[in-house]
Amino acid sequence: MAMATDSSTQAPDPTQLSFEDALRALESIVRRLESGDVPLDESISLYAQGEALRKRCADRLQAAEARIAKLTVDANGAVTGAQPFGAD
């Protein structure tokens, strides 16, 4: 007997989601898993989807962090340069 696929458990491809959409989808999965009302097989699938979404969010944050620069300004407030994130 084939099991019907519940479309609510099918998440979009995490690599195609913005950070905000991936985070919302991850939060939705966490709420469903925390409810305790999800059957075991669906819980396993949701966990895998959640892990992919978590990785997408972490990757996007890391990419954003790499692009952040510390701007240096002169006494008049004019930008005089930039340093990579975390440089002193």
N, C-alpha and C positions, 0 to 999 in steps of 0.2 A: 504494500500500500504506500503510495507516494504521499509525502507530506506537502500540504499547500504552503507556499511561501507567503509570509506576511509582509506586505509591502512596507509596513511601518518599520521593519527591522532592516530594510535595505537602505543603507546610507549612500549618498553620492560619493564619487571618487574624492578622497580627502585632498589629493594633489591639485584639484580644480577649485577648492574652496579658499576664500579669503580667510585671514586669521580670525576675524570676528564670526564668520559663518561656521568655521571649524570649532571654535570655542563654544558657540551656542549648541551645536550638534553634540559635542562632548558633554556639556552640562545636561542635555536632555537624556543622554544615555545613562549618565550617573544617577539622575533622578529615577529612571525606570529600574535600574539595578538595585538602588537603595529601597525601592518600594517593596521588594520581596515578592512581587506578584508575577514575576517573569519565569516561565518554565526553564529548566536547566539548559536544554539545547539552545534556546533563544538567548539565555544569559551568556553562554559561551560565545555565540556570534556577536552579541552586543559588546562583550569585553574586547574581542578582536577589533571591532570597528572603533571602539573607544581608544584602544592603543594606537591605531593608525592616526586617529584625529589628534591624540596627544603628541605624537611624533611630529605631525604637521605644524601644530602650534609651536612646539619647541624649536623646530627648524626655522619657522618664520621669525620668532623672537631673536634667535641667534643671528639671522641675516640682518635684521633691523639693527641689532646692537653693533654689528660690524660696520654699518654705515654711519653710525652716530659719531660726530666729531665734536670735540671741545673747541669752541671758537674763542679766539683771543681778541681782545678789543683794546684800543688805546684809551687815553684819558677822556677823549671826546666821545667815546662810544662807537667809534668806527671799527669794523672788523679788520684785523691786521693779519690774521692767519688762522689755521686750524690744526689740531693735533688729533691722532687716532683715539678712539674710545679707550679710556683707562690709562692713557699716558699722563704722566705728571709734568 
